Amino acid sequence: MSINSSSDERTEPIHSEDDNDWELTYNVWHMLPWMERKSMASKYGYNSIGEFEEYLSLRRAVGETEKKPYPNDQLYAPSLQTEKGGVQPPSCLDDEDDHCSVEEEQEQGRETENPDDTLTDEELLRFGGEILKLPEEVLHSVFTWLSVDTFATLALVSPHWKHLTRTETVFHLLCKRIYLNQAKRRALHVSRFGGSYRNMLYSRPRVRTGLYVMKYAKVKRIQRDMWCEVPVGAILETVYYRYIYFQENGTLLYALSTTAPHEMVRRFLRVLRTGERDTVAVRGAFVVKKNSVTILAEQDWQHVKLELTIQLDSYWGRFGTLSFDRHLTSKSGNFDESAWPNDIKDYDVPNEMFRYLFDR
């Protein structure tokens, strides 16, 4: 059976059916109008074109299965589903209550079934080698040693790993690793995100593990006197960088330096691996509340407090930029502004933003 497009020039089948096993013909499928592909996906019970393509590709790779890899009615509440099949962010991101009810804990424990449980050893070897024969519990234990951003790379290894790294079990572990440390909370309230940890990970603001950098450049006025050796017509520009290296456990490294990022990344990694002291990098801690980030770091001569705001989407990816809102310093380390007298000094902050920089 074949379904041809409305155009006379398209003669290849969009997808074929052989014993109820569908297979997309991508060179023709992607030439169809968006509305035609959308109606085809809706006809077979999918809310988006991507879900329809993902399901058929997964079935082609791992064989027949009776369940979708990600049923929308299990992941997203009806109130969170939009007309185009996407998921709108929840209106409430507050997590002031640190205790969950028994019913909510039971809801959090529900996991989607893995359609790859019936794979034979030969199929696992063909997909990715001996490591794929390990039980999923062992693989999840191995993956816990990797950074959170590494899970996106793991999904590219094989269709089996793609599904393995996109289950509610994995998203639950990632949310606990991220939000319990960043927000200093004792419980996750997944009910506020439609009962889906995947939606929580995508919608709830967080900082990414790794390096954020801000470059600031300013042209200085040259003071002409008898000791000035700067030639006439030259421009004197001052460039410095602020670095914040966030870690998964709620700590960070902070530095203000003129050293370029390609050199500073190596210095940060050396400090993290060996624990040795750096001349400009100091240790600190941070807390995330809603979309605000508060940073406290201690330099040799003063304490530093930075207040930042997480930007959801930007050119550098989701949660890839932080706006610089406030910069305070105190020699005593007491930033209680209601106390008087105090030694808090408030600095003007530049309009530039911190952007995420891949360090590997």
C-alpha positions in Angstrom: 0.0 0.0 0.0 1.4 3.5 -0.8 0.1 7.0 -0.3 1.3 9.4 -2.9 1.5 13.2 -2.6 -0.9 15.6 -4.3 1.8 16.6 -6.8 2.2 14.7 -10.0 6.0 14.9 -9.7 6.1 12.9 -6.5 6.0 9.3 -7.4 7.7 7.7 -4.4 5.6 6.5 -1.5 5.6 8.7 1.6 5.6 5.7 3.8 4.8 2.0 3.2 2.9 -0.6 5.2 4.0 -4.2 5.3 2.3 -6.2 8.0 1.5 -3.0 9.9 5.2 -1.9 9.9 5.4 1.7 8.7 8.5 3.2 7.3 9.0 6.8 6.2 10.5 7.7 2.9 12.2 10.9 4.1 13.2 12.4 0.8 9.5 12.6 -0.1 8.1 13.1 3.3 10.0 16.4 4.0 8.8 17.8 0.6 5.2 17.7 1.8 3.5 20.9 3.1 3.5 21.3 6.8 -0.3 21.0 7.1 -0.3 17.7 5.2 2.4 16.2 7.4 0.6 17.5 10.5 -2.7 15.9 9.4 -0.9 12.6 8.7 0.6 12.6 12.2 -2.8 13.5 13.8 -4.5 10.7 11.8 -2.3 8.2 13.7 -2.8 9.8 17.1 0.3 12.0 17.4 0.2 15.7 18.5 3.3 16.7 16.5 5.2 15.8 13.4 8.4 15.1 15.4 6.7 12.5 17.6 5.3 10.8 14.5 8.8 10.7 12.8 10.5 9.6 16.1 8.1 6.8 16.7 8.5 5.4 13.2 12.3 5.7 13.2 12.4 3.9 16.6 10.2 1.1 15.4 12.4 0.7 12.3 15.5 0.4 14.5 14.4 -1.8 17.4 11.5 -3.7 15.8 7.8 -3.9 16.5 6.4 -2.4 19.7 2.9 -1.7 20.8 3.6 1.5 22.7 4.8 4.9 21.7 8.2 5.9 23.1 6.6 8.9 24.8 2.8 8.9 25.1 1.8 12.5 25.6 -1.2 11.6 27.8 1.2 10.1 30.3 3.8 12.9 30.3 1.8 16.1 30.0 -1.5 17.1 31.6 -4.2 18.2 29.1 -3.9 21.7 30.5 -0.2 21.9 29.4 -0.8 20.8 25.8 -1.1 23.5 23.3 -3.0 23.4 20.0 0.2 22.8 18.0 1.2 19.8 20.1 3.8 21.6 22.2 4.0 22.0 25.9 3.5 25.4 27.6 5.5 26.2 30.7 3.7 26.0 34.0 2.5 29.2 35.5 3.9 28.4 39.0 7.6 27.8 39.5 7.7 28.4 43.3 8.8 25.6 45.5 8.6 27.1 49.0 7.1 23.9 50.5 9.7 21.3 51.1 7.3 18.4 51.9 5.4 16.2 49.5 2.3 14.2 50.2 2.1 10.4 49.9 0.0 10.7 46.8 2.5 13.0 45.1 5.4 10.6 45.9 3.4 7.8 44.4 2.8 9.9 41.3 6.5 10.7 41.1 7.3 7.0 41.2 5.4 6.1 38.0 7.7 5.3 35.1 7.0 4.7 31.5 7.7 1.1 30.3 10.7 0.5 28.1 9.7 -1.1 24.7 13.3 -2.4 24.3 13.0 -5.0 27.1 12.4 -7.7 24.5 15.6 -7.1 22.5 17.8 -10.1 22.0 21.6 -10.1 22.8 22.4 -10.2 19.1 20.3 -7.0 18.5 21.9 -5.2 21.4 25.4 -6.1 20.1 24.4 -4.9 16.6 23.2 -1.5 18.0 26.2 -0.6 20.2 28.4 -3.3 21.5 28.8 -5.3 24.7 27.9 -2.4 27.0 24.3 -2.4 25.7 23.8 -5.9 27.2 24.1 -4.5 30.7 20.9 -4.1 32.6 19.4 -0.7 32.6 19.9 -0.3 36.3 23.7 -0.8 35.8 23.7 1.7 32.9 21.9 4.3 35.0 24.5 3.8 37.8 27.3 4.4 35.2 25.6 7.4 33.8 25.4 9.1 37.2 29.1 9.7 37.0 28.6 11.8 33.9 27.6 15.5 33.8 24.0 16.4 33.1 24.8 17.9 29.7 26.4 14.6 28.6 23.0 12.9 28.5 22.2 14.8 25.2 25.3 13.2 23.7 24.4 9.7 25.0 21.1 9.9 23.1 23.1 10.0 19.8 24.8 6.7 20.4 22.0 4.5 19.2 18.2 4.3 19.2 18.3 2.1 22.3 20.4 4.6 24.2 18.2 7.5 22.9 15.2 5.8 24.5 17.2 4.9 27.6 18.2 8.5 28.3 14.7 9.9 27.7 12.7 7.9 30.2 11.0 9.4 33.2 13.5 7.5 35.4 16.4 9.4 33.9 14.6 12.8 34.0 13.8 12.1 37.6 17.4 11.5 38.5 18.6 14.6 36.5 16.0 16.8 38.3 17.1 15.6 41.7 20.8 16.2 40.8 20.1 19.7 39.5 17.3 21.3 41.5 17.8 19.8 44.9 21.4 21.2 44.9 20.8 24.5 43.2 17.6 25.5 45.0 18.7 23.9 48.4 15.4 22.0 48.6 14.5 18.6 50.0 11.7 17.6 47.6 10.6 18.1 44.0 7.0 19.0 43.2 6.5 17.4 39.8 2.7 17.9 40.1 3.3 21.6 39.3 4.8 20.6 35.9 2.0 18.3 34.7 3.4 15.3 36.5 6.3 15.1 34.1 10.0 15.4 35.1 10.8 16.0 31.4 8.6 19.1 31.5 10.3 20.2 34.7 13.8 19.9 33.3 12.8 21.9 30.2 10.7 24.6 31.9 12.1 25.2 35.4 15.0 27.7 35.3 18.4 26.4 36.2 22.1 27.2 35.6 24.0 24.8 33.4 27.0 23.0 34.9 30.1 24.5 33.5 31.6 27.9 32.6 29.8 31.2 32.0 31.9 34.2 30.8 31.3 37.9 30.4 33.6 40.1 28.4 33.7 43.8 29.1 35.7 46.3 27.0 36.1 50.0 27.6 38.1 52.7 25.8 40.1 54.7 28.3 41.0 58.3 27.8 44.7 58.8 27.5 46.2 61.4 29.8 48.9 63.3 27.9 51.8 64.4 30.1 55.6 64.3 30.0 55.6 60.7 31.1 53.0 59.4 28.5 54.6 57.0 26.0 51.4 56.2 24.1 51.8 57.5 20.5 49.4 60.1 19.2 46.4 58.6 17.5 46.5 55.3 19.5 43.4 54.0 21.3 43.8 52.6 24.8 41.2 49.8 25.4 40.8 47.9 28.6 39.4 44.4 28.4 38.6 42.1 31.3 36.5 39.0 31.8 34.3 37.7 34.6 34.2 33.9 34.9 31.7 31.8 36.9 32.2 28.0 36.8 29.1 26.4 38.2 29.4 22.9 39.7 26.6 20.4 40.3 26.9 20.3 44.1 26.0 24.0 44.5 29.6 25.4 44.6 31.4 27.4 42.0 34.7 29.1 41.0 34.7 32.8 40.4 37.4 34.9 38.7 37.9 38.5 37.5 40.8 38.6 35.1 42.2 39.9 31.9 43.2 36.3 30.9 41.5 35.1 27.7 38.9 32.2 28.0 41.0 29.6 26.2 43.6 29.9 28.9 41.3 30.4 31.8 39.4 27.2 31.0 42.5 25.1 31.5 43.2 26.9 34.8 39.7 26.2 36.1 39.9 22.5 35.1 43.3 22.2 36.8 41.9 23.7 40.0 38.9 21.3 39.9 41.1 18.2 39.3 44.0 18.9 41.6 42.5 21.2 44.2 45.5 23.5 44.0 45.0 27.2 44.6 44.9 29.7 41.7 46.0 33.3 41.8 42.7 34.7 40.5 40.1 31.9 40.8 38.3 31.8 44.2 35.7 29.4 45.5 32.1 30.2 46.3 28.5 29.0 46.4 25.3 29.8 44.7 21.5 29.5 45.2 18.8 29.5 42.5 15.3 30.7 43.4 12.8 30.8 40.6 14.9 32.5 37.8 17.3 34.4 40.2 20.8 33.4 41.0 22.6 34.6 44.1 26.4 34.1 44.3 28.7 34.5 47.3 32.5 34.3 46.9 35.4 35.2 49.1 38.5 36.9 47.9 41.6 37.6 50.0 40.6 41.2 50.7 36.8 41.2 50.5 33.6 39.2 50.0 31.7 39.4 46.8 28.0 39.0 46.2 26.5 38.8 42.6 22.9 38.8 41.7 22.0 37.3 38.3 18.9 36.4 36.3 18.5 33.3 34.2 17.4 33.9 30.6 15.3 31.1 29.4 16.2 31.2 25.7 19.0 33.0 23.8 21.5 32.6 21.0 23.6 30.3 23.2 20.8 27.9 24.0 18.3 27.4 26.7 19.5 28.8 30.1 22.7 29.8 28.2 22.8 33.4 29.3 22.7 35.2 32.7 21.9 38.9 33.0 24.1 40.9 35.4 21.8 42.7 37.9 23.9 43.6 40.9 27.4 43.6 42.2 28.1 44.0 46.0 31.3 43.8 48.1 31.9 43.7 51.8 35.0 43.3 53.9 33.1 41.8 56.8 31.0 39.5 54.6 27.7 40.8 56.1 25.4 41.7 53.2 22.4 42.6 55.4 21.5 46.0 54.1 19.1 46.7 56.9 21.9 46.7 59.4 23.5 50.0 60.2 26.3 50.8 59.9 27.5 48.4 57.2 30.5 48.3 54.9 28.5 47.2 51.8 29.6 48.8 48.5 27.3 48.7 45.5 29.0 48.9 42.1 27.5 49.8 38.7 27.2 46.7 36.5 27.7 46.6 32.7 24.9 45.7 30.3 26.7 42.7 28.9 25.5 39.2 29.8 27.2 36.1 31.0 27.1 33.4 28.3 27.6 29.7 28.6 30.9 28.5 27.1 31.6 24.8 26.4 34.8 23.9 28.1 35.4 20.6 26.3 
